[in-house]
């Protein structure tokens, strides 16, 4: 018989996975991408719907963040199956973010992940502190989001130079 207490760690696991060092994309980790975007948009709060792979506000739905958020549903599914639950047992998976005053806490933000199962039981991890690690960059610059365009434009310039 599956035990629900075994699911208590999933919110923490998906949050730490999303902000882990294995999730690096062209100049920054996911914490850097999220923090820099929040600073540019002057956000104090945001959220990620893990099951829908969608950020709120929608301006945060940039390629590096959504690309890495896709894996989180797979993590939930693996944990559910490993603990004897069906993959549709979790009906809601959200990570809420709070961004304190960037003048005081320039690289720190807070995560509040939770899951809700089909019976309405809520699984929470409490506050998780995350940080941006890399130098600040523009997360909305097309060349940062799609770095292969940078290489293509350089190659075109070289070809045009030499004819």
Helices and strands as residue ranges (DSSP letters): G 4-7, H 10-18, E 24-25, E 28-29, H 30-41, E 45-49, E 54-56, G 58-60, H 63-82, E 90-98, E 108-117, E 122-131, H 142-145, H 147-162
